[in-house]
Amino acid sequence: MMDRQCLAPGCSRPLRPSGDRNYCHMHEMRLRRGSTDGLALPRTTCLQCGSALPKGRLKYCSRQCCFRYSRGTPEVRQCIVCGGVYPTWHRGTVCSPACRRLNLAINNKTRRAREYNAESERFSPLDIFERDNWRCQICGEPTARKAKTPNPKAPTLDHIIPLSRGGAHTRINSQCAHYLCNIKKHAKPLGQMRLFA
């Protein structure tokens, strides 16, 4: 059985026994260091993403691309919060940490409604804030969009008729309110039910 020879121009050395490449030990080391003088490289792009390969890489541009290529083409799921799509190697039903936090807030509100045996709808607080133009419906002042509780100006979801008084967790019975206004209101029915055509 005849040994295969190195494919580098002018080289007659045998191939490295443990390598799956087409070069001898010397040319393989040069290739790993990034020197491609006189070498006929078989690939110039990553097998996964198609981007140009950096020096010394032969199949993939990164470990992440190698990992994704080995797992195959992912299926696509739809996020239950924002409706965006994401690959199946992300676990769960949401696409990002922001959607995960929002999904927890939605689940918390529906759980509270179940505790009071109240009617409930699944909706995002952001829908209500957008509907009310990020304005507090108790005092009429604008809320600070990026503020988080316990900031007094942070937007919160308020039930016009509180759940403890027989109100429902629905879009009609919800309004945008400052965190401070919502605390002061407590369990009093303040505000007017929304009428939709």
LINQUIKA-V692253 format. One record per backbone hydrogen bond with DSSP energy under -0.5 kcal/mol. NH is the residue of the N-H (numbers start at 1). CO is the residue of the C=O. If there is no record, write none. Layout:
NH,CO  NH,CO
//
This chain:
6,13  7,22  9,38  11,8  15,4  16,23  19,16  28,24  29,25  30,26  31,27  32,28  33,29  34,30  34,31  35,30  36,34  39,36  41,39  46,51  47,59  50,46  53,44  57,54  66,62  67,63  68,64  69,65  70,66  71,67  72,68  72,69  77,86  79,84  80,93  83,79  86,77  88,75  90,87  91,89  100,96  101,97  102,98  103,99  104,100  105,101  106,102  107,103  108,104  109,105  110,106  111,107  112,108  113,109  114,110  115,111  116,112  117,114  118,113  121,169  123,121  127,124  128,124  129,125  130,126  131,127  132,128  133,130  134,129  135,132  136,141  137,176  140,136  143,134  144,153  145,143  147,144  151,148  154,151  155,144  156,177  158,156  158,175  160,158  160,173  162,160  165,162  166,163  167,162  169,119  170,168  174,171  175,158  177,156  179,154  180,152  182,178  183,179  184,180  185,181  186,182  188,185  190,160  190,188  194,172  196,194
//
